[in-house]
Amino acid sequence: MGDQSAVCTAVTHTRITGARVSVPGAGSATAFADCPAGWRPSGGGFVTNEPFLSTSRMDVDTDGRWRVDLANNDGPAHSASAFVVCTTVPVTIRQTSIVLAPGEQNHVTAVCLPGQRITGGGAHAPGSAAGVPPTPGVAINTNRGLPEPTGWGGHAKNHTDRPQELFIQAYCTTS
């Protein structure tokens, strides 16, 4: 579904898929995926076959877990799993943000420092509500690497009646 991208580095990575979560009709749920001990997140995403699921968050949370906040824009329940890409090398998180006006959709990018390469990225809108009616939030439409290997971009739409901040993170290594 949607955009596909690949991020290539010389460092060892492993992909871990978290438990499948059920997202109730017109409701929301959070999916997590964790790296093994000694590994750290360097990107991630979520897997679903359902076109009715959207997300207002897809990044590393304060506990170091990959977190995906999902919203179901349909009546029946649907399911999804978060996945995290993990590495043993140090990862630097570079973050930038923009404020989306009510109804606005826009793109924002985060860029690695010179000499670093992108390994993944994330996006979140912390002021957003659950993301489904009656309290719509910020829907992240794309969350992917840029054509050059040094940045990450995201595109989102603010479905609320107030300004919302959208954060994009680039996960960078020197390898």
Secondary structure, 3 states (H helix, E strand, C coil): CCCCCCCCCCCCEEEEEEEEEEECCCCEEEEEECCCCCCEEEEEEEECCCCCEEEEEEEECCCCCEEEEEEECCCCCEEEEEEEEEECCCCEEEEEEEEECCCCEEEEEEECCCCCEEEEEEEECCCCCCCECCECCEEEEEEEECCCCCEEEEEEEECCCCCEEEEEEEEEECC
